[in-house]
Amino acid sequence: MIFYVYMLKCVNDKITKTYVGYTNNLKLRLKKHNVGTGAKSTRGFKWKIIYKKKFYDKSSAMSYEYKLKKDKKKRKYFLSLS
């Protein structure tokens, strides 16, 4: 099964908010975030994907997700590209 680590950016330009997660269905996960049934911290905002990376096993995806969540420099970099 394929997994993705993704980074979301809030669509509202006045708010600089990002979210990092992993999933095996990127389209469905984004839809859930945008309708308010995703992660608690994403509720009430509209999101777009600004970064994604593919993995072929869950443990590698989870490991990379953890590292990306902690790496503020890399998150700022991806944010600047969007």
N, C-alpha and C positions, 0 to 999 in steps of 0.2 A: 504494500500500500504506500502511496505517496503522501507526504506531509509537507506543509508549508509553514514557515515562520514569516509573519507579516508585520508591517508597521502601518498604523492608520494615522491620519491627520484629520483634525476637526475641520470641517468645510468652512466654518465661520472664520473669516480672516481676522477678526478682533480677538479671537481666542487661540493661543498657541498651545494646543493640547495634543499629545500623541498617545498611542496605545500600541503595545507589542503583544502578540499572541501566536499560537500555533493551531493548525487545523488540518483536516484531511479534505475539506470541502470549502475552498476560499469564497466562492460566490454565496453559498448559503450562510457562511459565517459573517460576511459583510452585511448581508441582508438582516441577520439577527441583530447585529450591532445597531443598524440604522432604524429598526423598528422598536428597539428598547428591550429586547430579550437576550442581548449579549451580556458581556461582563457588566457588573454593577457600575464600574467607573465610566463606562461609555454611554450610559443611559442619559437621554435628554439632548444628545448631540447628533449631528449628521457627520458621517465619516467617509473618507476616500482612502484607498490603498496607495501608499507612496513607496513601499518597498516590499518585496517578497523573495524568498529563497526556498528552493525545493530540496527535500530530503527523502531518502528512501527507507528510513526507519524512524520510528517514533522517538526513541531515546536520543538520537542525534538532533532531531528537531527540538526536543525539550531542552537539551543542553545548550543549543545555540540561542533559543528563546531566552533562557536565563541570563546568558552572557550579554545579549543585546539589551535586555531590560536594564542591566547595570551599567552599560557603556554609554554614558551621557554624551561623550564626544562623537561617537558614531551616530547616535540618534539625531544630534544636532546637524551632522553632515547630511544625513538622508532628508531631514526636514528642509535644509537649504536647497536641495535639488528639486523640491516639489514646487 
